[in-house]
Amino acid sequence: MNSDNFFATKKTGSLSAAYVNRVLNDTTKKLRWNKNISAHILRHSFASNLIKNGVNLVHVQKLLGHSNLKVTSVYTHANMEDLNRAINVL
């Protein structure tokens, strides 16, 4: 099966976000996790972790399928540790 979707089926080639969210919700309940996890949260975490680990923003843009970097830049969270590291470069 060849698909551009992260979650895909042989039959349709894709899964709806609503379906993925329902499966995630059912799974977290079975595991007795007290967390809300959604497809959006997974996507956001994926992008944020790529950026935090030094992946080029253009590559993250391509992986997420964004049309421009402005949209992708939402995932560039500046935390104090990152800011201190940037200052220490000087």
PDB file as gemmi writes it, atoms N, CA and C in Angstrom:
CRYST1    1.000    1.000    1.000  90.00  90.00  90.00 P 1                      
ATOM      1  N   MET A   1       0.841  -1.173   0.000  1.00  0.00           N  
ATOM      2  CA  MET A   1       0.000   0.000   0.000  1.00  0.00           C  
ATOM      3  C   MET A   1       0.890   1.241   0.000  1.00  0.00           C  
ATOM      4  N   ASN A   2       0.605   2.172  -0.866  1.00  0.00           N  
ATOM      5  CA  ASN A   2       1.343   3.425  -0.949  1.00  0.00           C  
ATOM      6  C   ASN A   2       0.387   4.564  -0.624  1.00  0.00           C  
ATOM      7  N   SER A   3       0.688   5.312   0.434  1.00  0.00           N  
ATOM      8  CA  SER A   3      -0.194   6.396   0.855  1.00  0.00           C  
ATOM      9  C   SER A   3       0.634   7.530   1.416  1.00  0.00           C  
ATOM     10  N   ASP A   4       0.162   8.748   1.232  1.00  0.00           N  
ATOM     11  CA  ASP A   4       0.813   9.908   1.827  1.00  0.00           C  
ATOM     12  C   ASP A   4       0.336  10.142   3.257  1.00  0.00           C  
ATOM     13  N   ASN A   5      -0.651   9.386   3.689  1.00  0.00           N  
ATOM     14  CA  ASN A   5      -1.220   9.565   5.025  1.00  0.00           C  
ATOM     15  C   ASN A   5      -0.444   8.761   6.056  1.00  0.00           C  
ATOM     16  N   PHE A   6      -0.327   9.332   7.255  1.00  0.00           N  
ATOM     17  CA  PHE A   6       0.344   8.635   8.344  1.00  0.00           C  
ATOM     18  C   PHE A   6      -0.497   7.443   8.785  1.00  0.00           C  
ATOM     19  N   PHE A   7      -1.793   7.663   8.940  1.00  0.00           N  
ATOM     20  CA  PHE A   7      -2.731   6.596   9.256  1.00  0.00           C  
ATOM     21  C   PHE A   7      -3.458   6.248   7.967  1.00  0.00           C  
ATOM     22  N   ALA A   8      -3.343   5.006   7.522  1.00  0.00           N  
ATOM     23  CA  ALA A   8      -3.954   4.632   6.249  1.00  0.00           C  
ATOM     24  C   ALA A   8      -4.490   3.205   6.309  1.00  0.00           C  
ATOM     25  N   THR A   9      -5.457   2.932   5.448  1.00  0.00           N  
ATOM     26  CA  THR A   9      -5.999   1.586   5.317  1.00  0.00           C  
ATOM     27  C   THR A   9      -5.837   1.128   3.874  1.00  0.00           C  
ATOM     28  N   LYS A  10      -5.882  -0.169   3.678  1.00  0.00           N  
ATOM     29  CA  LYS A  10      -5.799  -0.703   2.318  1.00  0.00           C  
ATOM     30  C   LYS A  10      -7.038  -0.322   1.512  1.00  0.00           C  
ATOM     31  N   LYS A  11      -8.186  -0.283   2.178  1.00  0.00           N  
ATOM     32  CA  LYS A  11      -9.447  -0.054   1.472  1.00  0.00           C  
ATOM     33  C   LYS A  11      -9.580   1.377   0.953  1.00  0.00           C  
ATOM     34  N   THR A  12      -9.385   2.363   1.823  1.00  0.00           N  
ATOM     35  CA  THR A  12      -9.618   3.760   1.421  1.00  0.00           C  
ATOM     36  C   THR A  12      -8.342   4.574   1.274  1.00  0.00           C  
ATOM     37  N   GLY A  13      -7.248   4.088   1.858  1.00  0.00           N  
ATOM     38  CA  GLY A  13      -6.002   4.844   1.798  1.00  0.00           C  
ATOM     39  C   GLY A  13      -5.895   5.917   2.858  1.00  0.00           C  
ATOM     40  N   SER A  14      -6.941   6.071   3.675  1.00  0.00           N  
ATOM     41  CA  SER A  14      -6.871   7.087   4.733  1.00  0.00           C  
ATOM     42  C   SER A  14      -7.832   6.736   5.863  1.00  0.00           C  
ATOM     43  N   LEU A  15      -7.624   7.367   6.986  1.00  0.00           N  
ATOM     44  CA  LEU A  15      -8.533   7.277   8.122  1.00  0.00           C  
ATOM     45  C   LEU A  15      -8.918   8.695   8.496  1.00  0.00           C  
ATOM     46  N   SER A  16     -10.148   8.884   8.902  1.00  0.00           N  
ATOM     47  CA  SER A  16     -10.564  10.226   9.309  1.00  0.00           C  
ATOM     48  C   SER A  16      -9.962  10.552  10.668  1.00  0.00           C  
ATOM     49  N   ALA A  17      -9.773  11.831  10.917  1.00  0.00           N  
ATOM     50  CA  ALA A  17      -9.270  12.271  12.223  1.00  0.00           C  
ATOM     51  C   ALA A  17     -10.238  11.841  13.318  1.00  0.00           C  
ATOM     52  N   ALA A  18     -11.531  11.877  13.030  1.00  0.00           N  
ATOM     53  CA  ALA A  18     -12.534  11.473  14.025  1.00  0.00           C  
ATOM     54  C   ALA A  18     -12.344  10.008  14.420  1.00  0.00           C  
ATOM     55  N   TYR A  19     -12.070   9.149  13.447  1.00  0.00           N  
ATOM     56  CA  TYR A  19     -11.851   7.736  13.741  1.00  0.00           C  
ATOM     57  C   TYR A  19     -10.584   7.545  14.581  1.00  0.00           C  
ATOM     58  N   VAL A  20      -9.507   8.192  14.185  1.00  0.00           N  
ATOM     59  CA  VAL A  20      -8.250   8.094  14.934  1.00  0.00           C  
ATOM     60  C   VAL A  20      -8.458   8.597  16.357  1.00  0.00           C  
ATOM     61  N   ASN A  21      -9.169   9.714  16.508  1.00  0.00           N  
ATOM     62  CA  ASN A  21      -9.428  10.259  17.843  1.00  0.00           C  
ATOM     63  C   ASN A  21     -10.244   9.288  18.687  1.00  0.00           C  
ATOM     64  N   ARG A  22     -11.220   8.621  18.084  1.00  0.00           N  
ATOM     65  CA  ARG A  22     -12.042   7.659  18.820  1.00  0.00           C  
ATOM     66  C   ARG A  22     -11.179   6.486  19.295  1.00  0.00           C  
ATOM     67  N   VAL A  23     -10.317   5.975  18.426  1.00  0.00           N  
ATOM     68  CA  VAL A  23      -9.428   4.865  18.804  1.00  0.00           C  
ATOM     69  C   VAL A  23      -8.479   5.303  19.919  1.00  0.00           C  
ATOM     70  N   LEU A  24      -7.910   6.499  19.795  1.00  0.00           N  
ATOM     71  CA  LEU A  24      -7.008   7.009  20.837  1.00  0.00           C  
ATOM     72  C   LEU A  24      -7.744   7.174  22.161  1.00  0.00           C  
ATOM     73  N   ASN A  25      -8.954   7.702  22.109  1.00  0.00           N  
ATOM     74  CA  ASN A  25      -9.752   7.899  23.320  1.00  0.00           C  
ATOM     75  C   ASN A  25     -10.076   6.558  23.976  1.00  0.00           C  
ATOM     76  N   ASP A  26     -10.513   5.583  23.178  1.00  0.00           N  
ATOM     77  CA  ASP A  26     -10.809   4.250  23.713  1.00  0.00           C  
ATOM     78  C   ASP A  26      -9.568   3.616  24.328  1.00  0.00           C  
ATOM     79  N   THR A  27      -8.434   3.771  23.673  1.00  0.00           N  
ATOM     80  CA  THR A  27      -7.180   3.183  24.154  1.00  0.00           C  
ATOM     81  C   THR A  27      -6.734   3.818  25.460  1.00  0.00           C  
ATOM     82  N   THR A  28      -6.802   5.147  25.552  1.00  0.00           N  
ATOM     83  CA  THR A  28      -6.378   5.809  26.794  1.00  0.00           C  
ATOM     84  C   THR A  28      -7.293   5.430  27.952  1.00  0.00           C  
ATOM     85  N   LYS A  29      -8.578   5.219  27.674  1.00  0.00           N  
ATOM     86  CA  LYS A  29      -9.499   4.774  28.732  1.00  0.00           C  
ATOM     87  C   LYS A  29      -9.139   3.369  29.201  1.00  0.00           C  
ATOM     88  N   LYS A  30      -8.853   2.465  28.256  1.00  0.00           N  
ATOM     89  CA  LYS A  30      -8.486   1.091  28.613  1.00  0.00           C  
ATOM     90  C   LYS A  30      -7.198   1.054  29.424  1.00  0.00           C  
ATOM     91  N   LEU A  31      -6.274   1.955  29.107  1.00  0.00           N  
ATOM     92  CA  LEU A  31      -5.001   2.020  29.829  1.00  0.00           C  
ATOM     93  C   LEU A  31      -5.110   2.804  31.130  1.00  0.00           C  
ATOM     94  N   ARG A  32      -6.291   3.388  31.361  1.00  0.00           N  
ATOM     95  CA  ARG A  32      -6.570   4.218  32.546  1.00  0.00           C  
ATOM     96  C   ARG A  32      -5.646   5.426  32.629  1.00  0.00           C  
ATOM     97  N   TRP A  33      -5.327   5.973  31.460  1.00  0.00           N  
ATOM     98  CA  TRP A  33      -4.555   7.213  31.407  1.00  0.00           C  
ATOM     99  C   TRP A  33      -5.514   8.363  31.611  1.00  0.00           C  
ATOM    100  N   ASN A  34      -5.112   9.321  32.376  1.00  0.00           N  
ATOM    101  CA  ASN A  34      -5.944  10.498  32.600  1.00  0.00           C  
ATOM    102  C   ASN A  34      -5.456  11.624  31.687  1.00  0.00           C  
ATOM    103  N   LYS A  35      -5.427  11.336  30.385  1.00  0.00           N  
ATOM    104  CA  LYS A  35      -4.927  12.309  29.415  1.00  0.00           C  
ATOM    105  C   LYS A  35      -5.849  12.345  28.211  1.00  0.00           C  
ATOM    106  N   ASN A  36      -5.950  13.514  27.613  1.00  0.00           N  
ATOM    107  CA  ASN A  36      -6.665  13.644  26.350  1.00  0.00           C  
ATOM    108  C   ASN A  36      -5.636  13.627  25.229  1.00  0.00           C  
ATOM    109  N   ILE A  37      -5.709  12.615  24.393  1.00  0.00           N  
ATOM    110  CA  ILE A  37      -4.791  12.501  23.266  1.00  0.00           C  
ATOM    111  C   ILE A  37      -5.625  12.489  21.991  1.00  0.00           C  
ATOM    112  N   SER A  38      -5.201  13.273  21.027  1.00  0.00           N  
ATOM    113  CA  SER A  38      -5.923  13.346  19.753  1.00  0.00           C  
ATOM    114  C   SER A  38      -4.921  13.288  18.603  1.00  0.00           C  
ATOM    115  N   ALA A  39      -5.445  13.117  17.410  1.00  0.00           N  
ATOM    116  CA  ALA A  39      -4.594  13.131  16.222  1.00  0.00           C  
ATOM    117  C   ALA A  39      -3.850  14.459  16.133  1.00  0.00           C  
ATOM    118  N   HIS A  40      -4.530  15.540  16.478  1.00  0.00           N  
ATOM    119  CA  HIS A  40      -3.898  16.862  16.429  1.00  0.00           C  
ATOM    120  C   HIS A  40      -2.738  16.955  17.419  1.00  0.00           C  
ATOM    121  N   ILE A  41      -2.939  16.445  18.628  1.00  0.00           N  
ATOM    122  CA  ILE A  41      -1.879  16.483  19.643  1.00  0.00           C  
ATOM    123  C   ILE A  41      -0.682  15.648  19.186  1.00  0.00           C  
ATOM    124  N   LEU A  42      -0.934  14.479  18.595  1.00  0.00           N  
ATOM    125  CA  LEU A  42       0.166  13.650  18.090  1.00  0.00           C  
ATOM    126  C   LEU A  42       0.935  14.369  16.993  1.00  0.00           C  
ATOM    127  N   ARG A  43       0.213  15.015  16.090  1.00  0.00           N  
ATOM    128  CA  ARG A  43       0.844  15.753  14.989  1.00  0.00           C  
ATOM    129  C   ARG A  43       1.665  16.912  15.529  1.00  0.00           C  
ATOM    130  N   HIS A  44       1.106  17.628  16.500  1.00  0.00           N  
ATOM    131  CA  HIS A  44       1.797  18.767  17.097  1.00  0.00           C  
ATOM    132  C   HIS A  44       3.065  18.301  17.822  1.00  0.00           C  
ATOM    133  N   SER A  45       2.948  17.216  18.579  1.00  0.00           N  
ATOM    134  CA  SER A  45       4.110  16.669  19.295  1.00  0.00           C  
ATOM    135  C   SER A  45       5.184  16.202  18.320  1.00  0.00           C  
ATOM    136  N   PHE A  46       4.771  15.559  17.243  1.00  0.00           N  
ATOM    137  CA  PHE A  46       5.690  15.096  16.205  1.00  0.00           C  
ATOM    138  C   PHE A  46       6.503  16.265  15.667  1.00  0.00           C  
ATOM    139  N   ALA A  47       5.816  17.330  15.267  1.00  0.00           N  
ATOM    140  CA  ALA A  47       6.492  18.500  14.694  1.00  0.00           C  
ATOM    141  C   ALA A  47       7.376  19.189  15.725  1.00  0.00           C  
ATOM    142  N   SER A  48       6.856  19.379  16.927  1.00  0.00           N  
ATOM    143  CA  SER A  48       7.625  20.057  17.977  1.00  0.00           C  
ATOM    144  C   SER A  48       8.898  19.295  18.312  1.00  0.00           C  
ATOM    145  N   ASN A  49       8.805  17.971  18.395  1.00  0.00           N  
ATOM    146  CA  ASN A  49       9.982  17.157  18.715  1.00  0.00           C  
ATOM    147  C   ASN A  49      10.999  17.150  17.587  1.00  0.00           C  
ATOM    148  N   LEU A  50      10.535  17.147  16.352  1.00  0.00           N  
ATOM    149  CA  LEU A  50      11.474  17.247  15.231  1.00  0.00           C  
ATOM    150  C   LEU A  50      12.276  18.538  15.325  1.00  0.00           C  
ATOM    151  N   ILE A  51      11.578  19.641  15.549  1.00  0.00           N  
ATOM    152  CA  ILE A  51      12.238  20.946  15.619  1.00  0.00           C  
ATOM    153  C   ILE A  51      13.173  21.009  16.820  1.00  0.00           C  
ATOM    154  N   LYS A  52      12.710  20.514  17.965  1.00  0.00           N  
ATOM    155  CA  LYS A  52      13.538  20.529  19.174  1.00  0.00           C  
ATOM    156  C   LYS A  52      14.821  19.725  18.979  1.00  0.00           C  
ATOM    157  N   ASN A  53      14.758  18.696  18.140  1.00  0.00           N  
ATOM    158  CA  ASN A  53      15.924  17.848  17.886  1.00  0.00           C  
ATOM    159  C   ASN A  53      16.731  18.290  16.676  1.00  0.00           C  
ATOM    160  N   GLY A  54      16.481  19.513  16.219  1.00  0.00           N  
ATOM    161  CA  GLY A  54      17.334  20.116  15.207  1.00  0.00           C  
ATOM    162  C   GLY A  54      16.997  19.820  13.761  1.00  0.00           C  
ATOM    163  N   VAL A  55      15.833  19.239  13.499  1.00  0.00           N  
ATOM    164  CA  VAL A  55      15.455  18.978  12.109  1.00  0.00           C  
ATOM    165  C   VAL A  55      15.146  20.310  11.431  1.00  0.00           C  
ATOM    166  N   ASN A  56      15.640  20.474  10.239  1.00  0.00           N  
ATOM    167  CA  ASN A  56      15.452  21.699   9.467  1.00  0.00           C  
ATOM    168  C   ASN A  56      13.962  21.993   9.310  1.00  0.00           C  
ATOM    169  N   LEU A  57      13.588  23.255   9.502  1.00  0.00           N  
ATOM    170  CA  LEU A  57      12.190  23.669   9.442  1.00  0.00           C  
ATOM    171  C   LEU A  57      11.552  23.364   8.083  1.00  0.00           C  
ATOM    172  N   VAL A  58      12.325  23.467   7.022  1.00  0.00           N  
ATOM    173  CA  VAL A  58      11.801  23.148   5.685  1.00  0.00           C  
ATOM    174  C   VAL A  58      11.449  21.660   5.594  1.00  0.00           C  
ATOM    175  N   HIS A  59      12.254  20.805   6.215  1.00  0.00           N  
ATOM    176  CA  HIS A  59      11.958  19.369   6.211  1.00  0.00           C  
ATOM    177  C   HIS A  59      10.692  19.083   7.007  1.00  0.00           C  
ATOM    178  N   VAL A  60      10.538  19.758   8.146  1.00  0.00           N  
ATOM    179  CA  VAL A  60       9.320  19.596   8.949  1.00  0.00           C  
ATOM    180  C   VAL A  60       8.113  20.053   8.138  1.00  0.00           C  
ATOM    181  N   GLN A  61       8.265  21.170   7.441  1.00  0.00           N  
ATOM    182  CA  GLN A  61       7.193  21.684   6.580  1.00  0.00           C  
ATOM    183  C   GLN A  61       6.753  20.619   5.578  1.00  0.00           C  
ATOM    184  N   LYS A  62       7.721  19.987   4.929  1.00  0.00           N  
ATOM    185  CA  LYS A  62       7.420  18.963   3.921  1.00  0.00           C  
ATOM    186  C   LYS A  62       6.739  17.747   4.555  1.00  0.00           C  
ATOM    187  N   LEU A  63       7.238  17.319   5.720  1.00  0.00           N  
ATOM    188  CA  LEU A  63       6.644  16.167   6.396  1.00  0.00           C  
ATOM    189  C   LEU A  63       5.197  16.423   6.800  1.00  0.00           C  
ATOM    190  N   LEU A  64       4.900  17.665   7.180  1.00  0.00           N  
ATOM    191  CA  LEU A  64       3.540  18.006   7.599  1.00  0.00           C  
ATOM    192  C   LEU A  64       2.635  18.373   6.431  1.00  0.00           C  
ATOM    193  N   GLY A  65       3.229  18.595   5.272  1.00  0.00           N  
ATOM    194  CA  GLY A  65       2.435  18.961   4.107  1.00  0.00           C  
ATOM    195  C   GLY A  65       1.964  20.403   4.112  1.00  0.00           C  
ATOM    196  N   HIS A  66       2.690  21.267   4.817  1.00  0.00           N  
ATOM    197  CA  HIS A  66       2.333  22.686   4.857  1.00  0.00           C  
ATOM    198  C   HIS A  66       2.754  23.379   3.570  1.00  0.00           C  
ATOM    199  N   SER A  67       1.956  24.363   3.164  1.00  0.00           N  
ATOM    200  CA  SER A  67       2.258  25.090   1.925  1.00  0.00           C  
ATOM    201  C   SER A  67       3.302  26.179   2.138  1.00  0.00           C  
ATOM    202  N   ASN A  68       3.461  26.644   3.387  1.00  0.00           N  
ATOM    203  CA  ASN A  68       4.479  27.670   3.645  1.00  0.00           C  
ATOM    204  C   ASN A  68       5.046  27.536   5.052  1.00  0.00           C  
ATOM    205  N   LEU A  69       6.202  28.144   5.250  1.00  0.00           N  
ATOM    206  CA  LEU A  69       6.899  28.041   6.539  1.00  0.00           C  
ATOM    207  C   LEU A  69       6.186  28.775   7.662  1.00  0.00           C  
ATOM    208  N   LYS A  70       5.388  29.767   7.335  1.00  0.00           N  
ATOM    209  CA  LYS A  70       4.680  30.517   8.380  1.00  0.00           C  
ATOM    210  C   LYS A  70       3.770  29.582   9.178  1.00  0.00           C  
ATOM    211  N   VAL A  71       3.119  28.680   8.487  1.00  0.00           N  
ATOM    212  CA  VAL A  71       2.246  27.716   9.161  1.00  0.00           C  
ATOM    213  C   VAL A  71       3.083  26.790  10.043  1.00  0.00           C  
ATOM    214  N   THR A  72       4.198  26.317   9.528  1.00  0.00           N  
ATOM    215  CA  THR A  72       5.067  25.393  10.263  1.00  0.00           C  
ATOM    216  C   THR A  72       5.706  26.068  11.470  1.00  0.00           C  
ATOM    217  N   SER A  73       5.957  27.362  11.380  1.00  0.00           N  
ATOM    218  CA  SER A  73       6.643  28.071  12.467  1.00  0.00           C  
ATOM    219  C   SER A  73       5.846  28.073  13.768  1.00  0.00           C  
ATOM    220  N   VAL A  74       4.566  27.724  13.709  1.00  0.00           N  
ATOM    221  CA  VAL A  74       3.750  27.611  14.929  1.00  0.00           C  
ATOM    222  C   VAL A  74       4.377  26.607  15.891  1.00  0.00           C  
ATOM    223  N   TYR A  75       5.081  25.619  15.355  1.00  0.00           N  
ATOM    224  CA  TYR A  75       5.644  24.547  16.166  1.00  0.00           C  
ATOM    225  C   TYR A  75       7.000  24.888  16.777  1.00  0.00           C  
ATOM    226  N   THR A  76       7.515  26.065  16.506  1.00  0.00           N  
ATOM    227  CA  THR A  76       8.825  26.454  17.039  1.00  0.00           C  
ATOM    228  C   THR A  76       8.650  27.133  18.388  1.00  0.00           C  
ATOM    229  N   HIS A  77       8.464  26.339  19.406  1.00  0.00           N  
ATOM    230  CA  HIS A  77       8.284  26.856  20.759  1.00  0.00           C  
ATOM    231  C   HIS A  77       9.649  27.207  21.339  1.00  0.00           C  
ATOM    232  N   ALA A  78       9.799  28.424  21.778  1.00  0.00           N  
ATOM    233  CA  ALA A  78      11.061  28.831  22.405  1.00  0.00           C  
ATOM    234  C   ALA A  78      10.929  28.612  23.909  1.00  0.00           C  
ATOM    235  N   ASN A  79      11.712  27.688  24.455  1.00  0.00           N  
ATOM    236  CA  ASN A  79      11.710  27.532  25.903  1.00  0.00           C  
ATOM    237  C   ASN A  79      13.016  28.096  26.454  1.00  0.00           C  
ATOM    238  N   MET A  80      13.079  28.236  27.760  1.00  0.00           N  
ATOM    239  CA  MET A  80      14.234  28.878  28.393  1.00  0.00           C  
ATOM    240  C   MET A  80      15.529  28.119  28.105  1.00  0.00           C  
ATOM    241  N   GLU A  81      15.477  26.812  28.089  1.00  0.00           N  
ATOM    242  CA  GLU A  81      16.685  26.025  27.816  1.00  0.00           C  
ATOM    243  C   GLU A  81      17.215  26.327  26.415  1.00  0.00           C  
ATOM    244  N   ASP A  82      16.313  26.374  25.442  1.00  0.00           N  
ATOM    245  CA  ASP A  82      16.721  26.691  24.070  1.00  0.00           C  
ATOM    246  C   ASP A  82      17.275  28.107  23.974  1.00  0.00           C  
ATOM    247  N   LEU A  83      16.645  29.047  24.665  1.00  0.00           N  
ATOM    248  CA  LEU A  83      17.102  30.436  24.633  1.00  0.00           C  
ATOM    249  C   LEU A  83      18.480  30.571  25.279  1.00  0.00           C  
ATOM    250  N   ASN A  84      18.703  29.891  26.395  1.00  0.00           N  
ATOM    251  CA  ASN A  84      20.014  29.932  27.053  1.00  0.00           C  
ATOM    252  C   ASN A  84      21.096  29.323  26.168  1.00  0.00           C  
ATOM    253  N   ARG A  85      20.781  28.225  25.489  1.00  0.00           N  
ATOM    254  CA  ARG A  85      21.736  27.609  24.571  1.00  0.00           C  
ATOM    255  C   ARG A  85      22.100  28.574  23.450  1.00  0.00           C  
ATOM    256  N   ALA A  86      21.107  29.285  22.945  1.00  0.00           N  
ATOM    257  CA  ALA A  86      21.353  30.247  21.864  1.00  0.00           C  
ATOM    258  C   ALA A  86      22.263  31.371  22.339  1.00  0.00           C  
ATOM    259  N   ILE A  87      22.048  31.846  23.546  1.00  0.00           N  
ATOM    260  CA  ILE A  87      22.879  32.918  24.098  1.00  0.00           C  
ATOM    261  C   ILE A  87      24.305  32.425  24.322  1.00  0.00           C  
ATOM    262  N   ASN A  88      24.452  31.183  24.778  1.00  0.00           N  
ATOM    263  CA  ASN A  88      25.778  30.629  25.062  1.00  0.00           C  
ATOM    264  C   ASN A  88      26.619  30.419  23.809  1.00  0.00           C  
ATOM    265  N   VAL A  89      25.994  30.405  22.648  1.00  0.00           N  
ATOM    266  CA  VAL A  89      26.744  30.303  21.394  1.00  0.00           C  
ATOM    267  C   VAL A  89      27.642  31.519  21.232  1.00  0.00           C  
ATOM    268  N   LEU A  90      27.161  32.660  21.708  1.00  0.00           N  
ATOM    269  CA  LEU A  90      27.947  33.887  21.616  1.00  0.00           C  
ATOM    270  C   LEU A  90      29.130  33.778  22.539  1.00  0.00           C  
TER     271      LEU A  90                                                      
END                                                                             
